[in-house]
Amino acid sequence: MMLQGWRWYGPNDPVSLDDIRQAGATDVVTALHQVPIGEAWTRSAVEERKNLIEHSQPGRSPLTWSVVESIPVPDDVKRMGGKATRSIEAWIASMEAIAAAGIKIICYNFMPVVDWCRTDLEWELPNGAKAMRFDQDRFAAFDLHILQRPEAPAEYSEAARLRAKQVYSEMTQADIDVLITNIASALPGSTTDPLTIPQFRDRLQQYRGINSAVLRQRLSEFLARIAPVAEQLGVMLTLHPDDPPRPLFGLPRIASSAEDYQALFDAVPSKANGICLCTGSLGVRTENDLPAMAKRFAPRIGFAHLRATKREADGLSFFESDHLDGDVDMIAVLKALLAENRTRSPENQIVFRPDHGHRMLDDLADTKRTNPGYTAIGRLRGLAELRGAIRAIEHAG
């Protein structure tokens, strides 16, 4: 059976290690979020976190820190590629510290300026639970009227501009502040810097002239430096898809489709060069066939984020749906992952985790502190559904 993981934000996470155990997960997915982007992780800091997870509660059900998510890739690497020597060396030092602790899977992304992006973190579902949502008109309102990106008007149709103007006209200052926080100020687990609007504009300017071909080359240069070291250390590098999987703010996104990943594997064929199969991110794009991608890239899947998204009528807006619903054929994906996992040795099993869960039940209480998408109860439901589906598939043979 694949290893059941759970993302944990460390000692300050409102979800405890016992909560993880009680959800039925065995493998922890975490990172040293307190270390500034671009600084090397030390072996002592990694060992301290590992001991906290694995040895701080004797007698409890064992947990293993098996995946690092994520070591942030500094912005200068995305802009300069192999020339960002200092940042790449720090990244390699972090990887070496992780490998020394016996952790062999690293998830990372290569999204410029903004990491995963949502306009709404508390969108109410018909059942009263709350989900995260990407509303294209609210996003356009931010781009056109708050960020005021000079190139933006030419990138939206007249109808889209009119809708965005209407949405913006109905916003209070509090609404604007929340939208800025959601988009520009870095969501939990983000691997990009929190930005003010002036900083956001400046960072976009730094990417002028960097198109998808250039950004793909920068990623290839980065991997050419780190993949040989990862191979020597026995580490699998798993690239997380763009979220959402399309260009934002005129910036290129290069991990959005099967073709994107194939180009990356062709450029850097190292066996350490792998994929984090995030079904929710990739599932937003209609042409992405998730079961086919799971089969095509099976040997390169070291880690999986299993969640589903539901596309809305405009084809661009979407929300986080229940794990077995939405636009992802999760059962077919699980069948492909399980088939691959059966071919692997015990020390090389695929780790999966339930991704973004709804805020629901007791987690809805005003007094309850939660991280958007990473509530205990919503992910508990997701993991239970996934575990049940896996058991049924395995029983059916």
N, C-alpha and C positions, 0 to 999 in steps of 0.2 A: 504494500500500500504506500502511496506517496506520503511524504512527511507533512504533517499538519502544522503550519506556521501561524504566527500572530505578530503583527507589527506592534512594537512597544517603544514609546518615546523616552524611556529611561526612568530614573527615580522620581521625576516630577509628573509622570503620566498619571492621570486619575484612575487609569486601569491598572490594577496591581498584578504582581506575578501570580498570586493565588487566583485572581480572576481568570488569567490565562489558563492555568491548570484546570479550573472548573469548566472552562469552555471546551476542554478536551484537546487543546493544542499541546504539542510537545516541543516545538522548535520556535525559538524567538528570532524575530527579524528586527534589528535595531541599528543605531548608529550613535556616534559621539556628537550629538547635535550641539553640544556646548562649545565645540572647537570651531573657531572662525573659518570660513571658507578660504581655502588656500594654504592653511597651516597643516603641517604633518601631524598625524596621530602618533602618540608615543606608545611603546609597548606596555609601559606601566598603566597608562589610561585604559588601554584595551583589556589588559588583564584584570584591572579593577572592575570594569563592567562585566566581564565574563564571570568573575567570581561572584558578583552580585546576583547574576542570573542563575548560575549553576550550583553555587555552594552556600548561599546566604541563609537558606532555610532547611537545615538538615531534617530528614525524615519526610519531607514533602515529596510529591510526585516529581521526578526529575524533569528539568528543562535544559535544552541545549541552545546556545547561541550559534546558529548555523548560517545565517545570512546577514550581511551588512547592507543596509539600505538607508542612506547611500553615502559614499564618499563624494562630496560635491566636486564637480569639474569647474574650476575657476573660469570666470568670464574671459580672461586673456587667452586661455587655451582655445576657446571657441572662435576668438577673433584672429589669433596668431598661429594656431596649430603647434607644430614642432618647435617654433621659435620661443614659445613660452616655457623656457627651460626650467626656471625655478619652480613654477607651479607644477610642472610634470614631475620633477624630482620629488617634490613634497607629496604628490599623489602616490608615487611609487613607494615612498617611505611609509605611508599609511597602509598600503597594501602589504608591505613586508611585515609590519606590526600585526596586522590581522592574521596573516598566514602563520606567523610564529605562535599565535594562540590557537591554531588548528581550525580557523574559520576559512572555508574554501569557496564561498559564493559571494560575489559583490554585485549589487545592483547599482546602476548609475544611469543618468540621462544626459542628453546633449541639447537641451532646449535653450535657445538664447534669450536672455533678458528676463523672461517669465517662465516659471515652471508650470505645473498643472494649474489650469485656469477655470474658475467658476464665477458666475455673477451672483448666485444666490447660495447661501450655506444653510438656510432654514426654510426651504420651500415646502409648504404643507401639502401632504398627500391626502387623497380622499378619506383615508382611514385615520387621519389625525397625526400620523407620524411625520417626521420632517426629513427631507432629502436635500442633497446638493443638486444644483441645476445650472446649466449654461443657457442663458436666454440671449439669443442673437441680437434682438433689438436693444436690450440693455447694454450688451457689449458694444454695439455700434454707437449708442449714446455716449458711452465712456470714451470711445475712440475719437468721435467727431466733436463732442462738446465739452468734455472734461480734459482729456489729454490734448485735444485740438492738434492732432498730428497733421501736418500740412498735406501729406499725400493721401490722407484718408478719403476725402470726398470723391476722388476719382475711382476708388476701389469699391464703392457701394452704388447700387442702382438708385435712381431717383425715388422709387417707392421705399427702398430701405432707408434712405436719408430722411424722408418724411416721417416714417414710423419712429426713427431714432429721435427726431426733433420733438415729436409728440411725447415720447417717453421721458425725454429730458425735461420738457416743460412742466411735467407733473411731479418732478422730484423735489423734495425738500432738501435743505442742506444736510440734514441727517442722512437722507437716502444717498446723497452724493458721497458723503464721508464713508458710509458702509461700502459702497461700490468701489471706492478707491482702496479701502482696506482689503477687500476681497481679491481684487485684481493685482494691485501693485505692491502690497505690503507683505507678500509671501505667506502662503497658507502653511499649516503645520507640516513639518517634514520637507518643506521646500528646500531646494538646493540652489536657489538664486537669492540675491540680496534683496531685502526690503527696500523699496524705493519711494521717495516722494515724487510728485508729478514733475518738478524740474529735473530731478535725477533721472526719471524715466525717459524724459525727452532727450537728455544728454546721452544716455546709454543707447537709445535708438540711433542717434547720430553716429555713434561709434561703429555701427554696423552698416553704414552706407557703403554700397559696393560689394557687400557679402551676400551672394545669392546661394541657391541650394548647392550648386556645383562647388563653390568655394567652401561652404560649411562642411560638405561631405568630405572634401579634401582635408580640412582641418581635423575632422574626426579620424580619418584614416591615418594622418600623421601622429595623432595622439595614440591611437591603438598600435601603430608600428613601434612606438617606444615602450608601451606598457605590456603588450601581449606577450613578448618573449619572456619578460620577467614573470608574468602570471603563469606561463607554461612551466617555468622552472619551479615555481612555488606550488604548483598543482591547484591554482585558483581559476575558477570560471568567472569571466566578466560577462554580466548580463545587461544588455542595453534595454532600458525601459522605453516604450513607445512615447511619441509626442501625445500630449493630452490637452485639448482635443487634437486629433491627427490631421491638422491642416495649418497653413500659414496664419499667423496672428500679427497684427500691427506691421504688416509688410515684411516680417521676418521669415526667413526660410525655416522649414521643419523637415528633417531628413530621416525620421524614423516613424513613418506614418502608414506604410504599406508593405506588402510582401516584396515588391520591387526594391523598396528602400533597403530592406534587410539583406536581400540577395546581393545588391550592389556592395554593401558593406562586407559581406562574407567573401565576395569575389576579390575585393581590394585587400582584405587582411584575412587570409584563410586559416590563420592560427586556430588550433582546437580550443584555445582559451577564449576565443571571440564568440560570445553567445548572446542569447536573447532572454529577456524577461517577458514572457507572454502575458501581457495585460489585456484580458479580453474586453474589459470595459472601455479602455482607451481606444483600442483598435476597432472595437465594435461600433463606435460612433460613425465610422466611414462605411457607407453602404457597400462599396465594392470589396471590402475586406471580408473574405471567407475564412472565418476563424477556425473551423475544423480542418479546412485544407491547409491553413498556415501551420496548425499544430502538427499535422502529418509531415508537411514539407520540411519544417525546421526542427523536427523532433530531436535529433541528436544534439542540437545546439540550445535546447531549452534547459536551463539550469534552475529556473525559478519561474513561478507562475503567480500572477495576481488574478484571482477569479472573482469577477463581479459582472453585472450586466447593466447596460444603459438602454434607455428607450428614446429613440429619435422622435421628434415632434413633427408636426405637419410641414413646417417650413424647410425641413431637411437639414437645418443647421443647429437648432436648439435641441437640447436633450436633458434628461434627468437620470439620476441614479435609481434604477428599478430594483426589485427583489432579485436575489442572486440567480434564481433559476428561471426568471422571466426576462422581459426586455427583448432586445434584438439579437442576442447571442444564443446560439444553440449550445447551451452549456453541456448537455448530455453528450453530444457528439464530440465536443472538445475534451471532456473528461475521458471518453473512450480512447481518443487518440493519445492523450497523455498517459493513461494507464497502460496502453499497449507498448509505448516507449519505455515506461518505467520498468516493465517486466523484463526488459532486455538488459537492465543495468545491475551492477554489483550493489551490495548493501550499502557501501560507503558512498555511492554515487546516485542516490535516489533523488527524484525531483521534489523540491520543497514548494508547496503552494500555500497561499494564505487567502482567507476571505478578505476582499478589499472593501472599500467604502460601505459601511452599513448605515441604515437609517437611525435617526434619533427617535427613540420610541420608549413606551412604558415608563419606568422610573427615571430613565435618562432624560425625559422631558421636563423634569422638575426644575424650576427656576434656580434652586439651590445647588443643582448638580453641575459641576464643571466637566465639560466634555471637549474633545478635539473634533472639529468638523470631519465627518466621515469615519471617525475612529472611536465611536462609542462602544461600550462593552456589549450591550444587549443587541444592538443591530448586527454586529459582527458575530455574536454568539448564534443568532438565528441563521446568518449566512453560512457559518461553518457547519452547523447542524444539518442544513439542507444539502450542502455539498457532500458531507460525510455520508448522509443517507443515500444520496445518488450514487456515490462511489461503491458503497456496500451492495446496492442493488445491481450495479453493472458487474461487479466481481462475482456475485452470486449467480447471475445469468450466464457467466462463463464467457 
